[in-house]
Amino acid sequence: MRRSRLAGWARRCVSAVALTGLLAGCAPGQFSTQAQRIGPDDGTDACRTYLVALDSTGNFFGAQIVTGAAIGALGGAALGGLISGSWRGAALGALAGGVAGGTTAYWSALQQQQMDQAALYQRVSSDLERENAQIDKTQLAFDELTDCRFRQAQTIRADYHAGRIGRAQAEAAMDQVRDRARRDLQLAQLISRQIQDRGQQFQVAVSNVGPGPAPRPPAVAPQPAVLRRSAALKIRPDPSAPDIARLHPHERVQVTGGRNGYALVETPNGSRGYLAASDLQSPGARRSVSIVSSVARSNGGDVRTLAGSNAARRDDFAQSVAVTQSAQASGFELTAG
């Protein structure tokens, strides 16, 4: 009887380890190669440097999240197997543990180091500073990659309209850029999810080491606006960013946020992008629209300030990815303006 119980325990432990391995193997990050994530370098992609930079920064986030999920899955699988005495119970426990591990793994790991409260506070602060710096690198890499893709499309379009290349050649070149941009976006969406998951881990830690909740960027209710003059819709809030559309005087848009002196707007046909706030006014009035900016993106101060800045960075990156997704719907057409 004792031997039978030991054998059952061994089987349950194996199932927990196997499930943890499966979860880790399915996750991106250090468990996949760069070639698997972004494809091999065939020497034809002028934007390859920016793609590699984005992938390299994103790998930082993926590695940490996988660790947290695996720890949680192992505990959940073991508990589920012990309670139910079945592989099915272990599987359900792994799913529950993966969620809990992904949210609390960072704080649990800190507690295991047996630091006092002051040391915990300093550790979370320094980790947030490093996280914020890494998100800044990721944002820059994504901005540069996005700019490069849209400028490739603009060059193809200009060459075609100037008669330097024929229609068949232009369409083939645009198809290639469109496909690469689609894969760029998938990578950015994955990184954005990983950044958000890590943000939840930091929120748990901050709530335990710092009094009160971390500040969050304010919720922004959409507000109508009208263009004062003809203006270019930008892929990001920067005057040097590529144009993705041209809007006309008195055209109506919805303002849904903004930063850097630019309003994030949505047009009646669903296009999203950035307009200089000075190009907009409230309907029926000459006053400018009000833009609610994110929490300051500083990288200093107390742990709550750092957490608020981290939330702003996460939201800004997610916003950039969403705008790029919207722009890709028409940004790689040969006849686009």
N, C-alpha and C positions, 0 to 999 in steps of 0.2 A: 504493500500500500504506500509506504514511504517513498519507494523508488518511483511509483506511478505519479505521486504528487511532484517529485523532483523533475520527472520527465515533462509533466505538464507545464511546470514553471519555466523550464528551458525552452519549450516551444513558444510560450508566450513572450519570453524575452527576445527570441529570434524574430518573432513577428513584429515586435516593436522596433527592433533595429532595422529590419527589412523595410518597414513602412517609412521610417525616418530616411533611409537611403533613397527610397522612391521619391519622397517629397523633395529632398535635396537635389536629386538628379533631374527633377522636372523644373527646378528653379533656374533662372539665368544667373549670371555673375561668374564667379570663378569656376563653376562647373561646366562652362562651355568655352570654346575657343573664340578668339577674335574673328577668325575666318568663318565660323558658324554664325556669328552674330551679324557681321557686316559684309561677308563675302570676301573672296580673295582679291588682291590688287592686280588688275589686268593692265594697269598703266594708262587707261583711257579716261579716268575720272579726274577732272581738274579740281574737284572739291574733296578729294580723298583725304587730304591733310585735316580738314575740318571734321570729317566723318570719324577719323581715327581719334581725334581729340575728344569728340563727344562720347564715343564708346569708352575711351580710357577713363574719363571722369565718371561716367555712369557705372563702370565696373566697381568703383569704390562703394556705391550705394548698394548694389546687388549683393556683394559679399557679406555685408553686415546683416542684411535682412534674411538671407538664407540661414545664417547661424541661429538667429532668433527663432525662426520657424522650426528648424530641426530640433532645437532644445525642447520647444513646447510640444512638438509631435511625439518625441520620445517619452516625455512624462505622461502625456495624454494616452498614448498607446499602451504604456505599461499599466496605468490606472484602469483604462477601459478593459484590458485583458484580465486583470486581477478581479475586477468586479463581476464581469460576465463569464469569465472562463472560456471565451471564444475568440476566434479571429475576427468575427464581425464586431464584437465589443472593442477590440483593439483598434480596428479601423475607425470606428466612430470616435473613440477617444483620441486618435491621432488628428482627426479633423478638428475637434474642439481644442486640442492642445496646440495645434498649429496657429489658431487664431489667438489664443491666450499668450502663447510664446512670442508671437510677433508683436504683441502690444506691450508685454511686460518683461521681455527677455533682457533688455538693457538695464532696467532698474534691478531685476533679480541678480544680474551679474555684478552690479555694483555692490549690492548687499553682501554677496559672498566674499567680497574683499575686506569686509569687516573694518571699514573706515568710519571715523567719527563724523558727526554732522557737518563740521566745517570742511573736512576733507571731501566729503560727498558733494557739498556745494561747489567747491573749487573744481572738482573733476567734471561735474555736469557743465559748468560754465566753460571750461576749456574745450570740452567735447562739442559744445554748441558753437563756439568760435570756429573750430575746425570744420564743422558741418556747414556753417554759413559761407566760409571761404570756398568750400568745395562746390556748393550750389552756385556761387558766383562764377566759378570756372565753367560749370556745366551750362549756365545761361549764356555765357560768352561763346562757347563752342557751338551751341545750338543756333544762336543769332548769326554767327559767321557762316555756318553751314546753310541755313535757310537763305541768307542773302546770296550766297554763291549759286544755289539752285535757281533762284528766280532771275538772277542776272544771266545765267546760262540760257534760260528760256527767252529772255529779252534779246540776247545776241542772236539766237536762232531766228526769232521773229524778224529782227531787223535785217538779217542777211537774206531772208526769204523775200521780204517786201522790196528790198533793193535789187533783187534779181541776182545776187551773188551765188545762191544755191537754188536748185529746183524744188518743186513741191514734194516729190517723193523723198528726196534727201532731207528736207526740212522736217517732214512728218516722222521719218525714222529717228532723227536726232531728238525730236521733241518726245517721242515715245520713250526713248532711253532715259532722258532727264526726268520725265514723269514717273517712270518706274523706280528710279533711284530716290526721288523725293518721297515716294510712298513708303519705301523701306526706311528712309531717314525718320519719317514721322512715326513709324511703328517702334523704332528704337527709342525715340524721345518719349512716346507714350509709356513705354515700359519703365524708363528712368523716372518719369513723373510719378508713376504709381509707387515705385520704390522709395522715392523721396517722401511721399505722403505717408507711407507706412512707417518710415523712420521718424517722421514728425510725431506720430502717435506715441512712439516709444519715448521721445523726449518730453512730451506732455505729461506722461505718467511720472517721469523722473522729476520734472520741475514741480509738479504738484506735491511731491514728497519732500523736496529740499527747500522750496521757496514759498513764503506765505502768499496766499491768494492765487487766482488763476492768471495765466500769462495773457497779456493783451493780444487781441486779434485784430486784423484789418476790419474796419467797419463794413457792415453790409450796405450795399448800394442799391437803391431802388432805381430802376430804369427811368430816365427822364427824356422827354422829347426835345429835339433841337433842330434848328434850321441852318443851312449853310449860308454864310454871309457872301461868299464868293466861290468860284471854282477852286477846287482843292484836290490834292492827291491823297488817296487812301493808302496808308503805309502798312507794311507787314509788321512793323514794330515801332515803338514811340521814339523815333530818332529821325532827324531830317535827312540823314544819309541812307536810310533804309530804302529798299526797292519799293516802287509804286505797284499796287495790285489793282487799282481801279482809279477812275477819275470821276469825281462827283461835281454836280453843277450847282450854280447859285439857286437858293430857295429850296433845294432838295431836303427832304425831311429824313432824319435818322433818330435812332434811340441811343442815348448815352448810357453805358452800363458800367463805367468805371474810368480809370485813367491813371497815368503817372508821367513824370518828366515833362509836364506841360502839354501832354497829349490826352485826348479823350478816346476811350475805347468805344466804338460805335457799331451799330448794326443797321444795315440799310433795309428797305422794305423787301428786297429780294433775298435777304438772308446773308449777304456778304458782311464779313466782320473785318475790322482793321482799326487803324489809329488816324485821327485827324488832329491837327494843331488846335488847341482849345480856342485860340484867337480867331479861327475860321468859323466858329459856331456861335449862335445866339439862341435865346429862348424864343419859341414861337410867339408871334404877336408882340414882341418887345425887342428892344435893342440891347438888353443887358446880356452879358456873356453867361454861358452855362457854368454851373459850379461843378468842379471835379473833386471827388473825394479820393485823396491819395492813400496809399497803403501805409501801414505802420512803418516808421523810419527804418531803412535797411542798414542801420549801424551795426558794427561788430564789436561793441563794447558795452559797458554798464553791468547792471546786476543780472542775475540769471533770468528774471522775468522779462527784462528788456531784450536780452538775447533771444529768448524763446519767442517773443513777439516779432522780432526781426526775422527769425527763422520762418515763422508762419507767413510773413509777407513775402519772403523769397520763394517759398513753396507755392504760394498762390500766384505770384508773378510768372513763375516757370510754367505752371499749369495753364495759365492764361495764354502765354506765348504759344504753347502747343495747340491749344484750341483755335487760336486765330490762324495759325499755319494750316491746320486741317481745313478750316473754312476756305482759306485762300487757294488751297490746292484744287478745289473743285473746278475752278476756271482759270487758274494761273498758268496752266501748261497747255493751253490751246493755241494752235498756230494763228488763229484769227483774232486772238484777244487784243484789246487796245492797249 
